[in-house]
Amino acid sequence: MDLDVIIDNVYMLPAKSKVSLKASISEVTYARGHLLFKVNKISSDIYFIKKGMVRAYAETPDNEVTFWFGKEGDTVISMKSYVHDQKGYENIELLESCELYQMKAENLRRLFDEDIHIANWGRKFAEQELVKVEERLIFRQCRTATERYKELMATDPELLQRVQLGHIASYLGMTQVSLSRIRAELK
């Protein structure tokens, strides 16, 4: 996905502001399986996915719990690291080889101080991310397992083609056996 489209999907910036923002962003590529962020580490980078798929997960004593997937156009950020400069609680794993746009958080903060338009872009970004988190929480807490799977099929069928069923089951809050049973019942 083109960087201009990613930026514009957050908030339309004046041309001069967009040039300033883009000047602080570089392109990087990592292979499938790479851990972009690691639990208990401070991450000072923000990424925008140009091409590829990632997942965020937390580790429990028994397994890994996937709580987010990102694909083209999405932003990858450890909010705890960004907001509080503290160690993050998530791992971000690349599920495919990824092309990413990378930006240092300190550069973004500097731009917020220098340009009100970029500061407003950052506010809109934060608002959008908050709504996404709220939607995921409601999705996970207020629906049955079958409803969660049906909603995922309706809203993001591509995810089902690109991600292992074990990760999808974890994201939906169920075992892989339960997911297989639900899939069989819906056929």
N, C-alpha and C positions, 0 to 999 in steps of 0.2 A: 504494500500500500504506500502510496506517495506521501511524503512528509507534509506537504502542503494540505492534503486532504485530512490527515490526522489532526493537524493544528486547527484547521477550519472547523472540524467537527466539534471541537471544544468551544471555540469562540472566534469570531472573525476579527482579525487584527488589522490595523492599518499597515500598509506595505512596509514602512520604515521599521515598525515594531517587529513584524514577521521576519525581516532580514536580520535584525538583532538577535532574535530568538534562534533562528536557524544557524547563525554563526557559532553558537555554543553547542551545536549538536554534531556528532560524528556518527559514521556507520561502522558497525562491528558485525562479525559473523561468528557463531559458535555451533558446534556439532550437537547432534541429538544426545541427550543424557547429561549434558553440562549443567551444573548447578549455578545458576545466575546469582541467586542469593542463598545464603546458608543460615540456618537457625543459630541464634546467639552470636551473630555478627552484625556490626553496623554497616549498612549499605549506603554509600554516598552517591549512588548512581540512580538515574531514572531512565527507563527504556520505553521506547515505543516500538511495537512489533510491525516491522515492514513485511516480513514473510515468516510463517511458522506458527507453532502451537506450543504453549507452555502450561504448566499447572503449578498451583501453589498448594503445599500440603504441610501439615504438622504431624509430628511423630508422637505416637502414644506407646506405652510399653508393649502393646500387642500388635500394632499395625501403623500404617500411615493413613491419615484422613485428608483426602483432597477436598479443598473448600473453594477453589476457583480455577477456571480455565481462561487462558487468554489466547487470542488469535490476532490475525492481521487487523491493525488499527487500534488495538488495545494498549494500554499503558501498564508497565510493570514497575511497581514501586513498593518499597516497604514503608508504609505510612509511619510506623513507630520509629524507624530510623530517620525518616525525613522530618517528621514533626518534632520529635523529642531528642534526636541524635542518640538514640538508645538501640541496643541490640534487638534485632527483629525476632519474631517468634515463628517465622515461616521459612520453608525451603521453596525455591522456585526452580523447577526442573524443566529443561527443554525437551518436549516430547517429539519434536522434529528438529532438524537442523534449522537454525533461525538466522535471519538477517534482521538486525535491530538498529534503531537509532538510539544513541546513548548521549546522556547529558549529565553533567555533574550537578548535584543538588546545590552546591555553593554558587555555581554560575546562575542557576535559576533564581536563587534568593537575591543575588546581586541585581539581576535584571528586574526583579520585582521592585527593588528600591529605586531603580533608575527610570523605569517606564511604567506609568499608570495603566497603560493598555495591557502590558504583559502581566501586571499585578491583577488586573481584572480577568485576564485569561486564566491565571492561576486560581482565582476564586471560583470561576465557572468550572474549572477542572475538579476542584475539591467538592463542589456541590454535586457534580455528576457522579463522582466516585462514592459519595455518601449515599446517594439514591441507589446505586448499584448494590452497595453493601446491605442497605435496608431491604431491597428486593430479595437478595439471596437469603437473608435471615427469615423473612416471611415465607419464602418458597420452602425453606427447609423445615420450619417449625409448624406451619399451618396447613400442610397438605399430607395426605396419605402417601405411601411409597408409590402406589400406582399413579396417583395424581401427579407426583413429582416427575415420574418417568414420562407420562403423557405430555406434560407441559414442556419438558426438555425436547421431546420429539417435535412438538409444534413450534417451539421458539428457536431451536438450534439443532436441526437434524444433521447438519454437517459435522457437529461434534461427535455424533455417534459413529461416523465413518472414519474419523481421524484419531480417536482416543481409545485405548484399551478398555475393555468392559470392566476390568477390575477397578480402574480409576473412576469410571463413570458410576459404578456401584458405590464406591466410597463417597463420591460427591453427592450422590442421592441419599446417603445415609442408610445404606442397606448392604447386605452381603452379595457377593456375586451369584450365589445360588438363588437368592430371592429375586435378583434382577432377571436371571434366566427364566425363573418361573413366571414373572410378570410379562416378560417378552413373549413367552409361549402362550399365555392366556390371551394376549392381545392380537395374536395372529389369526 
